[in-house]
Amino acid sequence: MEQPTLTGFRAELKQRTSELHHEVHGIPYIQALLKNELPALSYVGYLKALAIIYGALEKHVLGQEGEKLKPFLHHYLRKLPLLLSDLDDLDGSQTPDILPAVGQALIMADAIMVHSISRPYALLGYLYTLDGALNGGSILKKHLSNALGLTGDTGIRYFSCFGSNYRDFWMNFLGALDNHLPDDTARESVVLGATEAFAGLIALYKMLHPVDKAMLGTHITSLNPEAGHYPITTDPHEIEAAVKAGLACWNHYPFYEERFGERGRRFAISDAAWLVGLCELPLETAVGQIRWLANFLSLRGMPSITMEMQLHTLHHELGSHSPHKKPRYHNLLDAATVLKKGRLSVFDQRTFIEADNLFNKQLKDNNVSDQRLIRLSLHMGSLIASSMADGSLWQEASRASFESWLTDESVFPEPWINAVKTTYQLLEKRQKQP
């Protein structure tokens, strides 16, 4: 069947990326894939790298800073959840990381972040290249299934994501590029993003196959593709303990899931893994780092009492997995003590103990009976008190970040909001005088 002739900006975009497009086909990774010979290690490495790249791209394209890009994104399907599902199918977290490939993916993620500020239309170029690679998804998933013995959509949901509707989506996207870009500067930004993404993918493919076994290791992005560059322990027992501790803390506070969703869950795990590494530092340095993280998270609506919980849980899990190393983890308890001392300078311990009952009484007085809200109220009184302590100790924005969400009329009904406001007012009367 004869292909239609492309016109307009889409034709220019295809022409200006054609040389890079042709280069892809000669790369060993693609050759091995088309011969049904690609190793699982290389494919898992590819999924991990794409999760990092799409994590950054979707955050900025679909976030508030991507407002002007919305006309181009009708019916856009998020890829990060599909990539994470594929990695779960293939035990990605148990597969060694190809560290140069992770590094290349992080370079691309950093470039996406910079472009989101200085030239947001470049992100459409990245989308053009990355989603354009799915044009051959039906062919590629067949080769992957043959090479790795996969059945159904197991491990290949990313390549199956558009199904027979892919062409309609793709043509709509190209049509938007033809018709909705405001000027030549925007068009040049799209070309820049597309060529930059192509060059980045070519470099990535070359690192994925053949694999240099000396370049295998463990990177935090295996736990959370959006975690970035910071280092974590490579001890598998410590990583397992961090995962357990992160999930335990996440489950202890239902508000986490309500407010931050699956993305927040991944950060709870990667933050726990990062905390383990602080055990290697001098106490004063480790405590300083933990106080910084607690303050940073409080400004994003996570009162610091949650960090205390995380530190105690992490210490327990690490000691259970490696009892002979328990003294090494004492920095975590010392830091938790520092955080506790801070909040107890604002409220006495009795107030924190009674705060949950105080909030529950306000819910009852305001006739709040919705089961979702009742579940969400677990530990909410002590969280409110902690947000107030953080506001007193650090920045008022720490309190405001938590309080503004709890009283958001687009999220919560009036009786809940009244209960929250009254609880804040009652707790203000219990604050210690400076």
N, C-alpha and C positions, 0 to 999 in steps of 0.2 A: 504494500500500500504506500502510495507516494505521500511523503510528509509535506504539510502545508508550508509555504514560504513565510518566514518570520519577517515582520516589519516593525518599525518604531523602535523604541528604546530597548525592547527585548532582543531585537536583532543585533543592536550595537553591543549589548551586554554579552550575548553569546559569542560574538566575534572577538571581543576583547579578552575573553577568558578561554578561547578555543585552544590556544597553545598549551596552557596549563592542563586543560581537560584531556588533551591527547597524551600528555606526559604521564598521567595517572595509569594508563593502561599497561605501561611497560614496567611498573613497579613490582618487585617480587611478591609483596603481600597480595596484590590483585591477581597476579598470575597463579599463585598457589590456591587462591579462592576459586578461581574459574576452573582449576584442575581438580577440585574437590580434595585438596591436600592441605588446607590451612589448619595448623594446630590449634587446639582449644585455647592454649595460652595466648596466642596472638589475637584470637577473636575476643576473648575476655578483655585483653588489654585495649582493644579497639572500643568495646562498649564502655569501659571505664573512662577512656579519654573523651568519648562523645558525651558521657554524662557530665563531665567537668565543663565541657564547652557549652552544651545545651543548658546546663544549670545557670551559667553566667548569662547566656543569650536570652533565655526566657525570663529571667529575673528582670533584666533591663528592658526588653521589648514589651513585656506584659505589665510591668510596673508603672508607677506614676510618671516616671521620666520618659516612658514610651508613649505618652498620650498622643503625640502627633503621628505615631505609626499605626494607630488603630484602623484607619481606612484600608490598610494593606493586609489586615490580619483576620478578615472575616472567615469563620469556620476553621481557624488555626487549631491544630491539635497538639497539645503539649507532648513533647517527646521524652522529657526526663522521667516521668513515671513509667513509661514503656521500657526505657533503658534499664531502670532499676529493677523492674520485674524480670527482664532477661538476665540480669546479673544474679538475681536471687535463684533463678532456674539453674544457673551454671555454677553456683557456689562461688560467686565472684569474690566475696570477702575472704575466702580461704585460698584464693589463687594469688600467687606472688605478683606484685606490681612490676611492670616494665618501667623502671624509673625514668629513662630518657623520654618515653612516650608521655608519662605523667607530666614531666617538665614542659614538654611541647604543648600539651593541652592547657597547662596553666599560663603559658605565654599567650596563647590565644584568648583565654578567659580574661587576662589582664588587658589585652588590646580591646576586647569588647567593652570592658568597663570604661576605659579611656574614651572610646568612641561615643559611648552613651552620653557623655558630658559635652564633648567638643563637636562631634558630627554624627548625630543619632541615625541619620539615614544610612550610614555605613552598616548598621546592624541588619538592614534589609538585604545588603549584599552578602553578609554572612548567612542569612536565611536562604537566599537564592542558591548559594553553593551547597549548604548542608542539606536542605530539603530537596534540592535538585538531584542529589545523590540517590534519593529514594525512587527516582524514575525507573530504575532497574530493580526495584525491590523484589518483585516476583521472581526474577531470575536469580538474584543474589541469595535469597532465602532458600531456594532449591539447592544451590551449591553448598550452602552452610549446613543444611539438613543432611546432605549426602556425606559431607566431610566429617561431621561431628555426631552422626547418628541421632539427630533430633527428630521428634515426631510432633505433628500438629504445629501450633505456634510456639511451642516451648523453646525459649531462648532466642526467638526471632520475632517477637512482637513489634520491635522497632521497625523491621523491614516489612511487616504486614499491616502497618498502622493505617494506611489509606485504602487498602483493598482496591476494588474496582473504581472507587470514587476519586482516586488520586489525581487523575488527569483533570477532572473538573476543578479541584482545588488549585492545581498548579496553573491552569490557564487563567483562573480568576486572579491569582497572585500576579502573574505576568501582566494581565490587563491593568491591574492597579498600578504596577510600575510604569506602564505606558501612560496612564492618564492622570495620576494623582501626585506625581512628584512636582514640587512647585517651581523648580528652576534648574539651571545647568549645574549649579553647585551641589544640589541634592543628588542629581544624577551621577556626578563625579564621585560623590561619597559612596553611592551604591556600588559603582565600579571598583572603587578602592576596597570596600569591604569584601566584595566577591573575589577579587584577585588575591587579597590577603588571606582569605579563608582557603582558597585553592592551594596556595603556596604552603599554608600551615598544614593542611591535610596531607599534602605530598610528603612533607618532612615527617609527619606522624606515621604514615604508612611505612616509610623506610626504617623507622625505629621498631616497628611491630613484628617484622619478619624479614630475614631470619633474626631470631632473638639471641642476643649476647647474654648468656647465663650469668656472667659477672655483673650484669646491670639489673638483676632482679632484687627486689627488696620489699619493704612495707612502707606505704605512704598513707597519710591520714585521709586522702580522698577515697580510699577503699571503704571507709566508714561513712564518709559524707562528701560527695563530689563537689559541694560548694564550700568546703572548709578552707581551701586555699593552700598556703605554703607552709604553715607552721609545723614543726617537727613533733613526732610522737614516739613513744616506746616501740621497739621492734620485738619485744618479748611477747610471744603468743598468749601466755598465761595472763600477762598484764593487760593485753588488749581484750581478752575475754572478760576479765574482771571489769574493765572500763565499760564495755558494752552492757554488762549486767547492771552495773551501778547507774549508768545513764538511764536505762529503761526503768529501773526501780524508782528513781527520782521522778521521772516523767509520769509514771503511773500513780505516784503518791499525790501529785497535784493535778487534778482533772482540768484545771484552767489551762494548763499547757496545751493540751490537745484542742480545746475549744478555741484558743486564741491563735496558736502558731501552727497547728496542723502537722502534717507529715514532715514538712521541712524543719520544723522545730524539733521534732523527734530525732532527726539525723544530727542536728547540732548538739542536742543533749548528749549524744553518744560521743561525737568527736571532741566536744569540750572536756568530757571525762577522760578521754585518752590523752588529751594535752595536759591535763592536771597531773597525770602520773609522772610525766617528764620533769615536773617541778620538784619531785623528790630528790633529784640529783643536785639541786642548787642549795647554796647556803640558806638557812632559815629566813633571814631578813629579806633576801632577794625573792624567795618563793612566796612569802607572805605579801610582799609588795605586788607581785604579779597577780596573785589571787584577789587581792583587794581591787586591783585595776579591773579584772574581769568581772567581779561582782558589781562594781560601780557601772561598768559598761552595760551589763545585762539589766541592771535596775533601770537605767535610762530607756531601755526598750521594753519595760513592763514586766520584768522578772525580779520581784523583791529579793533582797540578798539572803533572806532566811532559806531560800531554795538552794543557794550555794552552800550554806552550812549543811543542809541535808545531803547534798551531793558529796561533800567532803567526807562526812561520817560514813556514808554508804560505800563510797569508793575505798576508804581505808579498810572497812570490814571485808569487802569482796577481795581486795588484794591480799589481805592477811589470810583469808580462807584458801585462796589459790596457792599462795607461796608463804606458808607460815615462817620459814627460815629467813625471809626477807622483811618481816614485819617491822623491825626497827627502822628500816630504810624509809618507811612510809609515814613516819611520825610528823613530817612537815604538814601533812594534810590535817591532822588533828590540831596542831598548833595554829594553823591558819583559821580553822573553824572556831577556835577559842577567841581569836582576835575579832572575828566578825561578830560573835555572840557578845563579847564585851562591849562592842560598839553599840549594838541595838539596846543592850541593857542600860546604857547611859541615857537612853531616851525614855524607855518604859521599864518597869520592873518585871521580873519573870512571871509574877502572878497575872499581870495584864495579858501577856502572850498566852498563858494557859486559859484564861477566861474569855479571850477575844472571840474564839470560835463559837462559844455558847452565846456571847453577846450578839453576834451576827445572826445566828440561827433564831434567836428570839425576835430580832427585827423582821426576819423573813416571815415568821409566824404572825407577828402583829400586822404585817402588810398582806397577809393571806396569799403568800407565794406557795403554790403547791405543785407547779409544773415539775415533773420528774427530772427533766434535763437541768433545770436550775437547782434543784435539790442536790443532784450529783455534783454540779459545779461548785456548790457552796462548801464542799469538803475542804477544811483548813483555810477557808476564805478569811475568817476573822484575823488569824495570825498573819496572813499575807497582807491584809490591809494595815495592820499595825507595823509590819516590817517596812511597807512602802513609806509610811510616815516617818519611821526612824531613818530610813535611807534619805528622805528629803531633808531631814534635820542635819544629818551627818555629812552628806555629800552635796547634792544639788536638789532644789525644789522640783526640778523636772523628773526626778526619780519617783516622787509621789504622783505628780501630774500624769505621768505616762500610764501608771496602773489605774488611777482613779478615773481618768477620762475614758478608758476602755470600759470599765465597770458601769459607767453612767452614760454610755453611748445609746441614745434613743433608737438608733437604727439596729442595734443588737439586742437590747434588753427592754422588757416592759417596765412601765412606770412603777409598779409595786417593788420590783427588784431594785430599781434605781433609788427609790425612797429609802429602802433598807440599807443600801450602801452609804448614802449620804448621812443618814442618822448614825450609822456605826462610826464613820469618820468623826462626826461631831462629838459623840460620846467618848471616843478614844482621845480626842484632843484635850479633854478635861483631865485625862490620866497622865499626860506627859509630865515628866520631871521638869522642874524649873531649872534653867541654866544657872 
